[in-house]
């Protein structure tokens, strides 16, 4: 009813009821998903990311054709609205797929050089992981108190912040040349 919930014949007054199934966040994706993603030459995504996440724009991975991902790493990160992040990712993915379709191409994949350039941008930008806060006591929000390392930095966002990322990806997407992506 409007004042609470009934459980086993007993009424419990509530102001708010949150339904949640529970989930793991920022843990190894193969553990969360229960399956492995395998790309060219049998290489797994877990192996490709053993030293930290590697993407092009936080959306595609070299060696994994036609794989698109969307999340909070190597893009605008969690310091912006996640719905906006996912909408922007969807717009970009749709533009890439639409371009491939218009050309009659069946495969899209970022080049190794484009992925490395993006990884370098993320790694050298000084951005911390999605939540890292050095002022917190050791815990989830600061990499369990461990000093910031390259692997943790690779989980961060664009070093210029979300507005810089959105401007960069919009310019890239609307240019129409999709520099850094091979279409075959």
N, CA and C atoms as an extended XYZ file, in Angstrom:
552
Properties=species:S:1:pos:R:3:atomname:S:1:resname:S:1:resid:I:1 pbc="F F F"
N         0.835       -1.191        0.000 N   UNK     1
C         0.000        0.000        0.000 CA  UNK     1
C         0.874        1.246        0.000 C   UNK     1
N         0.288        2.413        0.080 N   UNK     2
C         1.021        3.675       -0.037 CA  UNK     2
C         1.900        3.972        1.172 C   UNK     2
N         1.723        3.255        2.273 N   UNK     3
C         2.493        3.570        3.481 CA  UNK     3
C         3.609        2.578        3.754 C   UNK     3
N         3.680        1.496        3.006 N   UNK     4
C         4.717        0.512        3.254 CA  UNK     4
C         4.490       -0.761        2.478 C   UNK     4
N         5.071       -1.850        2.992 N   UNK     5
C         4.937       -3.147        2.342 CA  UNK     5
C         4.446       -4.181        3.349 C   UNK     5
N         3.825       -5.211        2.814 N   UNK     6
C         3.374       -6.340        3.615 CA  UNK     6
C         4.303       -7.514        3.341 C   UNK     6
N         4.852       -8.109        4.394 N   UNK     7
C         5.710       -9.277        4.277 CA  UNK     7
C         5.260      -10.296        5.317 C   UNK     7
N         4.942      -11.479        4.857 N   UNK     8
C         4.516      -12.576        5.743 CA  UNK     8
C         3.388      -12.133        6.671 C   UNK     8
N         2.432      -11.388        6.118 N   UNK     9
C         1.272      -10.964        6.888 CA  UNK     9
C         1.509       -9.804        7.833 C   UNK     9
N         2.687       -9.220        7.795 N   UNK    10
C         3.003       -8.096        8.686 CA  UNK    10
C         3.297       -6.851        7.849 C   UNK    10
N         2.752       -5.716        8.264 N   UNK    11
C         2.947       -4.458        7.555 CA  UNK    11
C         4.192       -3.751        8.088 C   UNK    11
N         5.023       -3.281        7.159 N   UNK    12
C         6.234       -2.532        7.519 CA  UNK    12
C         6.140       -1.168        6.854 C   UNK    12
N         6.051       -0.104        7.688 N   UNK    13
C         5.960        1.243        7.126 CA  UNK    13
C         7.307        1.650        6.535 C   UNK    13
N         7.231        2.271        5.361 N   UNK    14
C         8.434        2.702        4.650 CA  UNK    14
C         8.198        4.051        3.990 C   UNK    14
N         9.251        4.838        3.909 N   UNK    15
C         9.220        6.049        3.094 CA  UNK    15
C         9.710        5.741        1.684 C   UNK    15
N        10.607        4.761        1.594 N   UNK    16
C        11.216        4.440        0.306 CA  UNK    16
C        11.571        2.960        0.291 C   UNK    16
N        11.320        2.307       -0.817 N   UNK    17
C        11.692        0.912       -0.999 CA  UNK    17
C        12.560        0.826       -2.245 C   UNK    17
N        13.746        0.273       -2.079 N   UNK    18
C        14.677        0.145       -3.196 CA  UNK    18
C        14.753       -1.322       -3.591 C   UNK    18
N        14.431       -1.596       -4.829 N   UNK    19
C        14.564       -2.941       -5.368 CA  UNK    19
C        15.937       -3.044       -6.020 C   UNK    19
N        16.727       -4.021       -5.612 N   UNK    20
C        18.047       -4.202       -6.205 CA  UNK    20
C        18.412       -5.675       -6.160 C   UNK    20
N        19.028       -6.125       -7.207 N   UNK    21
C        19.432       -7.524       -7.261 CA  UNK    21
C        20.870       -7.702       -6.820 C   UNK    21
N        21.577       -6.607       -6.653 N   UNK    22
C        22.989       -6.675       -6.316 CA  UNK    22
C        23.819       -6.864       -7.565 C   UNK    22
N        24.990       -6.306       -7.593 N   UNK    23
C        25.867       -6.444       -8.740 CA  UNK    23
C        27.284       -6.139       -8.311 C   UNK    23
N        28.208       -6.625       -9.086 N   UNK    24
C        29.611       -6.313       -8.860 CA  UNK    24
C        29.993       -5.196       -9.804 C   UNK    24
N        30.763       -4.279       -9.299 N   UNK    25
C        31.161       -3.133      -10.098 CA  UNK    25
C        32.669       -3.013      -10.039 C   UNK    25
N        33.271       -2.715      -11.173 N   UNK    26
C        34.719       -2.500      -11.265 CA  UNK    26
C        35.509       -3.742      -10.850 C   UNK    26
N        34.950       -4.907      -11.115 N   UNK    27
C        35.683       -6.150      -10.942 CA  UNK    27
C        35.963       -6.708      -12.334 C   UNK    27
N        36.784       -7.725      -12.398 N   UNK    28
C        37.133       -8.307      -13.684 CA  UNK    28
C        35.872       -8.713      -14.441 C   UNK    28
N        35.762       -8.247      -15.673 N   UNK    29
C        34.531       -8.462      -16.435 CA  UNK    29
C        34.247       -9.936      -16.689 C   UNK    29
N        35.293      -10.759      -16.834 N   UNK    30
C        35.035      -12.175      -17.096 CA  UNK    30
C        34.386      -12.836      -15.890 C   UNK    30
N        34.728      -12.376      -14.711 N   UNK    31
C        34.090      -12.896      -13.496 CA  UNK    31
C        32.624      -12.478      -13.447 C   UNK    31
N        32.355      -11.219      -13.760 N   UNK    32
C        30.974      -10.716      -13.723 CA  UNK    32
C        30.111      -11.368      -14.796 C   UNK    32
N        30.662      -11.516      -15.989 N   UNK    33
C        29.870      -12.026      -17.118 CA  UNK    33
C        29.772      -13.541      -17.135 C   UNK    33
N        30.791      -14.201      -16.647 N   UNK    34
C        30.791      -15.653      -16.683 CA  UNK    34
C        31.216      -16.223      -18.023 C   UNK    34
N        31.797      -15.401      -18.873 N   UNK    35
C        32.299      -15.882      -20.160 CA  UNK    35
C        33.485      -15.030      -20.578 C   UNK    35
N        34.233      -15.544      -21.519 N   UNK    36
C        35.410      -14.851      -22.033 CA  UNK    36
C        35.132      -14.371      -23.445 C   UNK    36
N        35.683      -13.227      -23.798 N   UNK    37
C        35.588      -12.699      -25.154 CA  UNK    37
C        36.903      -12.999      -25.859 C   UNK    37
N        36.813      -13.637      -27.001 N   UNK    38
C        38.002      -14.034      -27.746 CA  UNK    38
C        38.026      -13.309      -29.077 C   UNK    38
N        39.177      -12.730      -29.394 N   UNK    39
C        39.330      -11.979      -30.633 CA  UNK    39
C        40.157      -12.730      -31.650 C   UNK    39
N        40.795      -11.951      -32.509 N   UNK    40
C        41.633      -12.533      -33.556 CA  UNK    40
C        42.734      -13.399      -32.940 C   UNK    40
N        43.084      -14.437      -33.656 N   UNK    41
C        44.187      -15.321      -33.274 CA  UNK    41
C        43.994      -15.957      -31.899 C   UNK    41
N        42.760      -16.039      -31.410 N   UNK    42
C        42.475      -16.701      -30.148 CA  UNK    42
C        42.839      -15.915      -28.904 C   UNK    42
N        43.229      -14.671      -29.066 N   UNK    43
C        43.601      -13.855      -27.905 CA  UNK    43
C        42.342      -13.421      -27.160 C   UNK    43
N        42.381      -13.564      -25.842 N   UNK    44
C        41.224      -13.172      -25.041 CA  UNK    44
C        41.325      -11.705      -24.646 C   UNK    44
N        40.187      -11.124      -24.388 N   UNK    45
C        40.157       -9.733      -23.945 CA  UNK    45
C        40.840       -9.594      -22.585 C   UNK    45
N        40.689      -10.591      -21.730 N   UNK    46
C        41.365      -10.559      -20.431 CA  UNK    46
C        42.881      -10.507      -20.616 C   UNK    46
N        43.412      -11.260      -21.573 N   UNK    47
C        44.849      -11.206      -21.853 CA  UNK    47
C        45.236       -9.843      -22.415 C   UNK    47
N        44.426       -9.324      -23.317 N   UNK    48
C        44.702       -8.022      -23.926 CA  UNK    48
C        44.723       -6.917      -22.865 C   UNK    48
N        43.905       -7.079      -21.843 N   UNK    49
C        43.805       -6.078      -20.781 CA  UNK    49
C        44.570       -6.459      -19.512 C   UNK    49
N        45.461       -7.426      -19.590 N   UNK    50
C        46.173       -7.897      -18.395 CA  UNK    50
C        46.922       -6.772      -17.682 C   UNK    50
N        47.450       -5.817      -18.430 N   UNK    51
C        48.187       -4.704      -17.827 CA  UNK    51
C        47.343       -3.448      -17.719 C   UNK    51
N        46.058       -3.569      -17.932 N   UNK    52
C        45.152       -2.425      -17.874 CA  UNK    52
C        44.322       -2.345      -19.138 C   UNK    52
N        43.204       -1.685      -19.004 N   UNK    53
C        42.275       -1.563      -20.121 CA  UNK    53
C        42.934       -0.845      -21.297 C   UNK    53
N        42.664       -1.314      -22.496 N   UNK    54
C        43.192       -0.719      -23.726 CA  UNK    54
C        42.037       -0.615      -24.703 C   UNK    54
N        41.678        0.606      -25.089 N   UNK    55
C        40.585        0.798      -26.038 CA  UNK    55
C        40.916        1.942      -26.985 C   UNK    55
N        40.034        2.133      -27.928 N   UNK    56
C        40.030        3.332      -28.754 CA  UNK    56
C        38.745        4.068      -28.400 C   UNK    56
N        38.890        5.229      -27.799 N   UNK    57
C        37.771        6.067      -27.355 CA  UNK    57
C        36.917        5.414      -26.271 C   UNK    57
N        37.413        4.359      -25.639 N   UNK    58
C        36.619        3.667      -24.636 CA  UNK    58
C        35.509        2.833      -25.234 C   UNK    58
N        35.543        2.620      -26.553 N   UNK    59
C        34.430        1.958      -27.242 CA  UNK    59
C        34.815        0.725      -28.043 C   UNK    59
N        36.033        0.677      -28.568 N   UNK    60
C        36.451       -0.418      -29.434 CA  UNK    60
C        37.826       -0.899      -29.006 C   UNK    60
N        38.164       -2.124      -29.392 N   UNK    61
C        39.429       -2.732      -29.002 CA  UNK    61
C        40.090       -3.350      -30.230 C   UNK    61
N        41.360       -2.994      -30.447 N   UNK    62
C        42.106       -3.580      -31.560 CA  UNK    62
C        42.261       -5.088      -31.336 C   UNK    62
N        42.051       -5.854      -32.400 N   UNK    63
C        42.150       -7.303      -32.316 CA  UNK    63
C        40.817       -7.971      -32.019 C   UNK    63
N        39.791       -7.140      -31.832 N   UNK    64
C        38.453       -7.648      -31.527 CA  UNK    64
C        37.460       -6.977      -32.470 C   UNK    64
N        37.465       -7.424      -33.739 N   UNK    65
C        36.611       -6.775      -34.738 CA  UNK    65
C        35.129       -6.867      -34.378 C   UNK    65
N        34.426       -5.797      -34.694 N   UNK    66
C        32.978       -5.699      -34.480 CA  UNK    66
C        32.575       -5.767      -33.012 C   UNK    66
N        33.521       -5.590      -32.104 N   UNK    67
C        33.210       -5.538      -30.678 CA  UNK    67
C        33.098       -4.074      -30.266 C   UNK    67
N        31.973       -3.732      -29.695 N   UNK    68
C        31.776       -2.395      -29.141 CA  UNK    68
C        31.459       -2.545      -27.669 C   UNK    68
N        32.022       -1.669      -26.860 N   UNK    69
C        31.752       -1.678      -25.431 CA  UNK    69
C        31.310       -0.284      -25.021 C   UNK    69
N        30.559       -0.213      -23.968 N   UNK    70
C        30.214        1.091      -23.407 CA  UNK    70
C        30.280        0.962      -21.902 C   UNK    70
N        30.831        1.949      -21.284 N   UNK    71
C        30.995        1.903      -19.842 CA  UNK    71
C        31.482        3.233      -19.326 C   UNK    71
N        32.293        3.177      -18.275 N   UNK    72
C        32.729        4.406      -17.617 CA  UNK    72
C        34.226        4.638      -17.719 C   UNK    72
N        34.939        3.778      -18.402 N   UNK    73
C        36.392        3.897      -18.462 CA  UNK    73
C        36.858        4.356      -19.833 C   UNK    73
N        37.915        5.155      -19.821 N   UNK    74
C        38.571        5.675      -21.011 CA  UNK    74
C        37.627        6.506      -21.875 C   UNK    74
N        36.678        7.151      -21.249 N   UNK    75
C        35.780        8.067      -21.958 CA  UNK    75
C        35.452        9.234      -21.033 C   UNK    75
N        34.205        9.598      -20.881 N   UNK    76
C        33.848       10.734      -20.029 CA  UNK    76
C        33.906       10.388      -18.547 C   UNK    76
N        33.931        9.117      -18.192 N   UNK    77
C        34.038        8.624      -16.828 CA  UNK    77
C        32.771        8.887      -16.029 C   UNK    77
N        32.847        8.630      -14.742 N   UNK    78
C        31.667        8.755      -13.885 CA  UNK    78
C        31.458       10.153      -13.329 C   UNK    78
N        32.302       11.102      -13.676 N   UNK    79
C        32.092       12.439      -13.129 CA  UNK    79
C        31.115       13.239      -13.971 C   UNK    79
N        30.521       12.580      -14.945 N   UNK    80
C        29.423       13.180      -15.701 CA  UNK    80
C        28.226       12.246      -15.593 C   UNK    80
N        27.138       12.619      -16.184 N   UNK    81
C        25.913       11.833      -16.119 CA  UNK    81
C        26.069       10.547      -16.927 C   UNK    81
N        25.873        9.413      -16.289 N   UNK    82
C        26.089        8.130      -16.954 CA  UNK    82
C        25.136        7.948      -18.131 C   UNK    82
N        23.903        8.419      -17.992 N   UNK    83
C        22.960        8.312      -19.108 CA  UNK    83
C        23.479        9.075      -20.319 C   UNK    83
N        24.040       10.256      -20.096 N   UNK    84
C        24.642       11.017      -21.203 CA  UNK    84
C        25.814       10.259      -21.805 C   UNK    84
N        26.630        9.648      -20.952 N   UNK    85
C        27.770        8.866      -21.443 CA  UNK    85
C        27.303        7.743      -22.359 C   UNK    85
N        26.289        7.012      -21.915 N   UNK    86
C        25.812        5.873      -22.694 CA  UNK    86
C        25.111        6.315      -23.969 C   UNK    86
N        24.400        7.433      -23.907 N   UNK    87
C        23.752        7.969      -25.111 CA  UNK    87
C        24.805        8.380      -26.131 C   UNK    87
N        25.850        9.049      -25.670 N   UNK    88
C        26.927        9.461      -26.560 CA  UNK    88
C        27.628        8.240      -27.157 C   UNK    88
N        27.853        7.219      -26.333 N   UNK    89
C        28.471        5.987      -26.835 CA  UNK    89
C        27.586        5.350      -27.904 C   UNK    89
N        26.288        5.299      -27.649 N   UNK    90
C        25.363        4.709      -28.626 CA  UNK    90
C        25.369        5.494      -29.928 C   UNK    90
N        25.393        6.824      -29.842 N   UNK    91
C        25.448        7.651      -31.050 CA  UNK    91
C        26.719        7.363      -31.848 C   UNK    91
N        27.834        7.227      -31.138 N   UNK    92
C        29.105        6.983      -31.810 CA  UNK    92
C        29.136        5.592      -32.433 C   UNK    92
N        28.695        4.602      -31.695 N   UNK    93
C        28.650        3.235      -32.226 CA  UNK    93
C        27.738        3.177      -33.452 C   UNK    93
N        26.581        3.816      -33.366 N   UNK    94
C        25.645        3.829      -34.505 CA  UNK    94
C        26.270        4.505      -35.720 C   UNK    94
N        27.028        5.567      -35.501 N   UNK    95
C        27.677        6.257      -36.620 CA  UNK    95
C        28.717        5.356      -37.286 C   UNK    95
N        29.507        4.644      -36.480 N   UNK    96
C        30.523        3.738      -37.031 CA  UNK    96
C        29.856        2.602      -37.807 C   UNK    96
N        28.853        1.986      -37.206 N   UNK    97
C        28.154        0.883      -37.871 CA  UNK    97
C        27.441        1.384      -39.126 C   UNK    97
N        26.825        2.553      -39.052 N   UNK    98
C        26.154        3.128      -40.218 CA  UNK    98
C        27.120        3.394      -41.356 C   UNK    98
N        28.314        3.884      -41.015 N   UNK    99
C        29.336        4.133      -42.032 CA  UNK    99
C        29.761        2.817      -42.690 C   UNK    99
N        29.971        1.787      -41.872 N   UNK   100
C        30.350        0.479      -42.422 CA  UNK   100
C        29.251       -0.061      -43.328 C   UNK   100
N        28.018        0.060      -42.895 N   UNK   101
C        26.885       -0.428      -43.688 CA  UNK   101
C        26.794        0.316      -45.025 C   UNK   101
N        26.952        1.630      -44.981 N   UNK   102
C        26.868        2.432      -46.208 CA  UNK   102
C        27.968        2.053      -47.202 C   UNK   102
N        29.125        1.647      -46.693 N   UNK   103
C        30.236        1.245      -47.556 CA  UNK   103
C        30.138       -0.212      -47.990 C   UNK   103
N        29.259       -0.972      -47.353 N   UNK   104
C        29.168       -2.398      -47.639 CA  UNK   104
C        30.220       -3.215      -46.915 C   UNK   104
N        30.801       -2.652      -45.876 N   UNK   105
C        31.830       -3.356      -45.115 CA  UNK   105
C        31.201       -4.207      -44.021 C   UNK   105
N        31.839       -5.334      -43.738 N   UNK   106
C        31.324       -6.254      -42.722 CA  UNK   106
C        32.096       -6.185      -41.412 C   UNK   106
N        33.248       -5.522      -41.425 N   UNK   107
C        34.114       -5.523      -40.254 CA  UNK   107
C        34.600       -4.116      -39.945 C   UNK   107
N        34.562       -3.776      -38.668 N   UNK   108
C        35.149       -2.522      -38.193 CA  UNK   108
C        36.056       -2.857      -37.016 C   UNK   108
N        37.204       -2.202      -36.985 N   UNK   109
C        38.166       -2.472      -35.922 CA  UNK   109
C        39.137       -1.305      -35.838 C   UNK   109
N        39.429       -0.832      -34.635 N   UNK   110
C        40.416        0.239      -34.537 CA  UNK   110
C        41.805       -0.290      -34.879 C   UNK   110
N        42.625        0.577      -35.425 N   UNK   111
C        44.000        0.185      -35.715 CA  UNK   111
C        44.787        0.108      -34.412 C   UNK   111
N        45.868       -0.644      -34.434 N   UNK   112
C        46.733       -0.744      -33.257 CA  UNK   112
C        47.279        0.630      -32.888 C   UNK   112
N        47.603        1.426      -33.904 N   UNK   113
C        48.162        2.762      -33.661 CA  UNK   113
C        47.140        3.682      -33.001 C   UNK   113
N        45.901        3.613      -33.450 N   UNK   114
C        44.855        4.456      -32.861 CA  UNK   114
C        44.591        4.058      -31.415 C   UNK   114
N        44.546        2.755      -31.166 N   UNK   115
C        44.344        2.297      -29.793 CA  UNK   115
C        45.498        2.761      -28.912 C   UNK   115
N        46.733        2.613      -29.372 N   UNK   116
C        47.889        3.015      -28.565 CA  UNK   116
C        47.883        4.516      -28.298 C   UNK   116
N        47.527        5.301      -29.295 N   UNK   117
C        47.464        6.754      -29.095 CA  UNK   117
C        46.428        7.106      -28.029 C   UNK   117
N        45.290        6.422      -28.045 N   UNK   118
C        44.252        6.691      -27.038 CA  UNK   118
C        44.719        6.238      -25.654 C   UNK   118
N        45.356        5.068      -25.578 N   UNK   119
C        45.896        4.572      -24.311 CA  UNK   119
C        46.918        5.560      -23.761 C   UNK   119
N        47.791        6.082      -24.624 N   UNK   120
C        48.782        7.067      -24.188 CA  UNK   120
C        48.106        8.319      -23.652 C   UNK   120
N        47.058        8.758      -24.303 N   UNK   121
C        46.321        9.950      -23.855 CA  UNK   121
C        45.762        9.720      -22.450 C   UNK   121
N        45.158        8.559      -22.238 N   UNK   122
C        44.582        8.252      -20.932 CA  UNK   122
C        45.684        8.104      -19.884 C   UNK   122
N        46.739        7.358      -20.218 N   UNK   123
C        47.792        7.035      -19.253 CA  UNK   123
C        48.610        8.239      -18.827 C   UNK   123
N        48.827        9.167      -19.729 N   UNK   124
C        49.696       10.302      -19.410 CA  UNK   124
C        48.928       11.531      -18.960 C   UNK   124
N        47.624       11.434      -18.952 N   UNK   125
C        46.818       12.604      -18.620 CA  UNK   125
C        46.680       12.900      -17.151 C   UNK   125
N        47.160       12.002      -16.299 N   UNK   126
C        47.071       12.265      -14.872 CA  UNK   126
C        45.716       11.952      -14.266 C   UNK   126
N        44.788       11.460      -15.067 N   UNK   127
C        43.475       11.123      -14.515 CA  UNK   127
C        43.600        9.878      -13.649 C   UNK   127
N        42.881        9.882      -12.544 N   UNK   128
C        42.851        8.701      -11.690 CA  UNK   128
C        41.712        7.815      -12.144 C   UNK   128
N        41.672        6.607      -11.592 N   UNK   129
C        40.582        5.684      -11.898 CA  UNK   129
C        39.241        6.332      -11.616 C   UNK   129
N        38.154        5.666      -11.948 N   UNK   130
C        36.846        6.303      -11.892 CA  UNK   130
C        36.470        6.861      -10.533 C   UNK   130
N        36.999        6.292       -9.446 N   UNK   131
C        36.632        6.780       -8.122 CA  UNK   131
C        37.821        7.188       -7.276 C   UNK   131
N        39.033        6.954       -7.726 N   UNK   132
C        40.202        7.091       -6.865 CA  UNK   132
C        40.252        8.446       -6.175 C   UNK   132
N        40.360        8.402       -4.865 N   UNK   133
C        40.478        9.613       -4.061 CA  UNK   133
C        41.574        9.367       -3.036 C   UNK   133
N        42.724       10.021       -3.178 N   UNK   134
C        43.841        9.735       -2.281 CA  UNK   134
C        43.584       10.156       -0.841 C   UNK   134
N        42.579       10.975       -0.588 N   UNK   135
C        42.311       11.444        0.765 CA  UNK   135
C        41.450       10.490        1.577 C   UNK   135
N        40.859        9.490        0.943 N   UNK   136
C        40.015        8.526        1.659 CA  UNK   136
C        40.883        7.493        2.368 C   UNK   136
N        40.352        6.911        3.438 N   UNK   137
C        41.049        5.798        4.060 CA  UNK   137
C        41.036        4.633        3.076 C   UNK   137
N        41.963        3.674        3.219 N   UNK   138
C        42.006        2.581        2.250 CA  UNK   138
C        40.649        1.909        2.089 C   UNK   138
N        40.272        1.714        0.852 N   UNK   139
C        39.001        1.081        0.536 CA  UNK   139
C        38.754        1.111       -0.956 C   UNK   139
N        37.545        0.764       -1.318 N   UNK   140
C        37.153        0.669       -2.720 CA  UNK   140
C        37.398        1.960       -3.490 C   UNK   140
N        37.123        3.103       -2.858 N   UNK   141
C        37.171        4.374       -3.572 CA  UNK   141
C        38.581        4.901       -3.834 C   UNK   141
N        39.595        4.276       -3.288 N   UNK   142
C        40.955        4.738       -3.592 CA  UNK   142
C        41.911        3.579       -3.853 C   UNK   142
N        41.402        2.560       -4.553 N   UNK   143
C        42.259        1.452       -4.962 CA  UNK   143
C        42.877        0.767       -3.743 C   UNK   143
N        42.083        0.656       -2.677 N   UNK   144
C        42.498       -0.002       -1.432 CA  UNK   144
C        43.760        0.619       -0.846 C   UNK   144
N        43.916        1.932       -1.022 N   UNK   145
C        45.041        2.645       -0.441 CA  UNK   145
C        46.351        2.450       -1.166 C   UNK   145
N        46.333        1.724       -2.263 N   UNK   146
C        47.566        1.512       -3.021 CA  UNK   146
C        47.867        2.760       -3.847 C   UNK   146
N        49.129        3.050       -4.013 N   UNK   147
C        49.478        4.194       -4.859 CA  UNK   147
C        48.915        4.013       -6.262 C   UNK   147
N        48.634        5.108       -6.871 N   UNK   148
C        48.093        5.075       -8.235 CA  UNK   148
C        49.130        4.461       -9.170 C   UNK   148
N        48.742        3.425       -9.882 N   UNK   149
C        49.632        2.801      -10.844 CA  UNK   149
C        49.007        2.883      -12.232 C   UNK   149
N        49.750        2.468      -13.228 N   UNK   150
C        49.278        2.570      -14.607 CA  UNK   150
C        47.979        1.805      -14.804 C   UNK   150
N        47.885        0.601      -14.251 N   UNK   151
C        46.672       -0.197      -14.439 CA  UNK   151
C        45.457        0.544      -13.885 C   UNK   151
N        45.596        1.167      -12.745 N   UNK   152
C        44.485        1.920      -12.159 CA  UNK   152
C        44.159        3.147      -13.010 C   UNK   152
N        45.191        3.842      -13.483 N   UNK   153
C        44.950        5.020      -14.329 CA  UNK   153
C        44.201        4.650      -15.600 C   UNK   153
N        44.434        3.436      -16.099 N   UNK   154
C        43.783        3.020      -17.334 CA  UNK   154
C        42.273        2.875      -17.164 C   UNK   154
N        41.793        2.841      -15.932 N   UNK   155
C        40.361        2.800      -15.677 CA  UNK   155
C        39.744        4.178      -15.594 C   UNK   155
N        40.560        5.209      -15.752 N   UNK   156
C        40.072        6.579      -15.648 CA  UNK   156
C        39.464        7.081      -16.941 C   UNK   156
N        39.087        8.331      -16.898 N   UNK   157
C        38.469        8.952      -18.058 CA  UNK   157
C        39.422        9.856      -18.801 C   UNK   157
N        38.876       10.558      -19.761 N   UNK   158
C        39.654       11.511      -20.547 CA  UNK   158
C        40.297       12.519      -19.598 C   UNK   158
N        41.607       12.756      -19.724 N   UNK   159
C        42.273       13.674      -18.801 CA  UNK   159
C        41.746       15.103      -18.870 C   UNK   159
N        41.085       15.467      -19.961 N   UNK   160
C        40.506       16.803      -20.067 CA  UNK   160
C        39.140       16.910      -19.419 C   UNK   160
N        38.623       15.785      -18.954 N   UNK   161
C        37.309       15.775      -18.325 CA  UNK   161
C        36.217       15.432      -19.322 C   UNK   161
N        34.987       15.312      -18.826 N   UNK   162
C        33.893       14.872      -19.687 CA  UNK   162
C        33.594       15.819      -20.844 C   UNK   162
N        33.658       17.120      -20.622 N   UNK   163
C        33.342       18.049      -21.716 CA  UNK   163
C        34.363       17.935      -22.841 C   UNK   163
N        35.625       17.754      -22.471 N   UNK   164
C        36.666       17.571      -23.489 CA  UNK   164
C        36.433       16.270      -24.254 C   UNK   164
N        36.065       15.217      -23.533 N   UNK   165
C        35.791       13.942      -24.212 CA  UNK   165
C        34.611       14.084      -25.166 C   UNK   165
N        33.516       14.665      -24.686 N   UNK   166
C        32.332       14.806      -25.539 CA  UNK   166
C        32.646       15.644      -26.783 C   UNK   166
N        33.428       16.706      -26.621 N   UNK   167
C        33.799       17.540      -27.773 CA  UNK   167
C        34.672       16.746      -28.743 C   UNK   167
N        35.635       16.004      -28.194 N   UNK   168
C        36.537       15.213      -29.037 CA  UNK   168
C        35.763       14.157      -29.824 C   UNK   168
N        34.926       13.395      -29.127 N   UNK   169
C        34.242       12.287      -29.797 CA  UNK   169
C        33.197       12.798      -30.783 C   UNK   169
N        32.555       13.927      -30.474 N   UNK   170
C        31.586       14.483      -31.432 CA  UNK   170
C        32.291       14.951      -32.705 C   UNK   170
N        33.436       15.627      -32.536 N   UNK   171
C        34.192       16.072      -33.712 CA  UNK   171
C        34.659       14.869      -34.529 C   UNK   171
N        35.126       13.827      -33.845 N   UNK   172
C        35.581       12.622      -34.541 CA  UNK   172
C        34.421       11.960      -35.282 C   UNK   172
N        33.303       11.830      -34.587 N   UNK   173
C        32.128       11.148      -35.151 CA  UNK   173
C        31.545       11.911      -36.333 C   UNK   173
N        31.448       13.228      -36.219 N   UNK   174
C        30.797       14.024      -37.262 CA  UNK   174
C        31.722       14.364      -38.422 C   UNK   174
N        33.030       14.102      -38.269 N   UNK   175
C        33.952       14.378      -39.379 CA  UNK   175
C        33.662       13.461      -40.565 C   UNK   175
N        33.149       12.273      -40.263 N   UNK   176
C        32.800       11.336      -41.328 CA  UNK   176
C        33.937       10.477      -41.827 C   UNK   176
N        35.181       10.742      -41.374 N   UNK   177
C        36.280        9.914      -41.883 CA  UNK   177
C        36.662        8.788      -40.916 C   UNK   177
N        36.220        8.860      -39.678 N   UNK   178
C        36.436        7.806      -38.688 CA  UNK   178
C        37.905        7.392      -38.612 C   UNK   178
N        38.759        8.407      -38.518 N   UNK   179
C        40.200        8.176      -38.447 CA  UNK   179
C        40.535        7.218      -37.304 C   UNK   179
N        41.358        6.231      -37.610 N   UNK   180
C        41.781        5.259      -36.616 CA  UNK   180
C        40.993        3.963      -36.643 C   UNK   180
N        39.954        3.897      -37.463 N   UNK   181
C        39.155        2.676      -37.567 CA  UNK   181
C        39.312        2.111      -38.974 C   UNK   181
N        39.606        0.816      -39.046 N   UNK   182
C        39.711        0.129      -40.336 CA  UNK   182
C        38.361       -0.498      -40.663 C   UNK   182
N        37.879       -0.220      -41.862 N   UNK   183
C        36.620       -0.778      -42.367 CA  UNK   183
C        36.958       -1.754      -43.480 C   UNK   183
N        36.516       -2.997      -43.363 N   UNK   184
C        36.786       -3.989      -44.410 CA  UNK   184
C        35.547       -4.825      -44.687 C   UNK   184
